[in-house]
Each structure stands twice: as structure tokens, then as C-alpha cells.
Amino acid sequence: MAETAVGLFKDTSVSDAVVEALQAHGFTLQDIRVVVEPKSMAVKSSTSTPIEGFVAGLSLDLRSIGATDHEIEAYLEGIRQGRPIVFATGAREQADTAVSVMNQCGAIVLEEYAAPTPLLPGTYTGDAGLQNVVPREIHARAERRGARLFTW
């Protein structure tokens, strides 16, 4: 089963440093992918919308490794702001190392870019003042550092 560490970074100089650090930890360039919003894309026809195709493709890639809608929107917002995303794929131990490397290099916390995680359906929001209570699992996720680990 493959695991992928994903981190959002301040700029390409930081993502370049992350790639170098990952390579120093045994990752090959085939294991690493850096995604930035394209500055310009060729238009193939009068009805094509290349940037929408880029966004759709990145969303599909993120969803295929297990990212939630909230995480996908946060990554897309980061990309819109010119922030690169680094993906590093490998076995569990490698992916754990990649998360550590990414966090040491300053992976951005996703919650800075997206709306708060909504309450789960059926969560009590009655008179007891519990409207801001979120399940422990979601709260633990919000306390993590920037890089995320996905198993697919």
C-alpha cells in the first residue's frame, strides 16, 4: 500500500529545499512531485479552460489519495495564492520521514487556508452550548503540523 506525504509551502525556494532534503533522506525524483499553479497554459480551442482543467486534475489527484473536500479546498486555495505543494510517495517509514522533513521545512498548516471543518451530521447542537464542539478525531487533525499523510 502506497503512502503519500503532502505539504503546502510558502514559495518555490522552500519547496526546492524540501526536495533536496527529501533526496538526502533517500527519496528519488520519481518519488517526489512539486505542483505550482501554471503561470500560463496553452489554450487548445475557444471553449477550453486550461486553468479549470488544472484545478480539476489536482482535485482528482488529491481525492484519489484520500484527501477530504476540506483538505482539497485548502490545498487549492494555497495554490491560488502562489504556494507550491510537494508530494512524496513511498512505504510507510519513508512517508513518515517525508512528513517530518516537510514539517521541519515549514509546511503550512492547512487550517490557515480553508473554512473550519463542519460538524458531522447528527452532532448535537442544542441548548447546552455545544455548537462549537467537534469530534475528537477532527480536533486532533486540526492540531497537526502542516504536512499530511495519506494512505491509498
ZIUR-V698775 format. One record per pair of residues at least 6 apart in sequence whose C-alpha atoms are under 8 Angstrom apart, sorted by the first residue. I is the first residue (numbers start at 1). GAP is how many residues later the second one is. Records with the same first field share a line. If there is no record, write none. Layout:
I=GAP ; GAP
//
This chain:
1=90 ; 150 ; 151
2=87 ; 88 ; 89 ; 90 ; 149 ; 150
3=86 ; 87 ; 88 ; 89 ; 92 ; 146 ; 147 ; 148 ; 149
4=61 ; 83 ; 84 ; 85 ; 86 ; 91 ; 145 ; 146 ; 147 ; 148
5=81 ; 82 ; 83 ; 84 ; 90 ; 91 ; 93 ; 94 ; 142 ; 143 ; 144 ; 145
6=79 ; 80 ; 81 ; 82 ; 93 ; 141 ; 142 ; 143 ; 144
7=78 ; 79 ; 80 ; 92 ; 95 ; 96 ; 100 ; 101 ; 139 ; 140 ; 141
8=67 ; 70 ; 75 ; 76 ; 77 ; 78 ; 99 ; 100 ; 101 ; 102 ; 138 ; 139
9=6 ; 74 ; 75 ; 76 ; 77 ; 97 ; 98 ; 99
10=73 ; 74 ; 96 ; 97 ; 98
11=71 ; 72 ; 73
12=71 ; 72
14=91
15=19 ; 69 ; 70 ; 71
17=88
18=68 ; 83 ; 84 ; 87
19=13 ; 67
21=80
22=76 ; 79
23=6
25=72
27=61 ; 67
31=57 ; 58 ; 59
32=54 ; 55 ; 56 ; 57
33=53 ; 54 ; 55
34=50 ; 51 ; 52 ; 53
35=49 ; 50 ; 51
36=43 ; 46 ; 47 ; 48 ; 49
37=42 ; 43 ; 45 ; 47
38=13
41=9 ; 10
42=8
43=6 ; 7
55=21
59=13 ; 17
62=10
63=6 ; 9
64=88
65=85 ; 86 ; 87
66=84 ; 85 ; 86
67=83
70=44 ; 45 ; 47
71=39 ; 43
73=41
74=36 ; 37 ; 39 ; 40
75=10 ; 35 ; 38
77=36 ; 37
78=6 ; 35
79=6
88=7 ; 10
89=6
95=54
96=53
99=48 ; 49 ; 50
100=47
102=44 ; 45
103=42 ; 43 ; 44
106=40
107=38 ; 39 ; 40
108=37 ; 38 ; 39
109=35 ; 36 ; 37 ; 38
110=36
111=31
117=21
118=16
119=14 ; 15 ; 16
120=14 ; 15
124=6 ; 7
125=6 ; 7
//
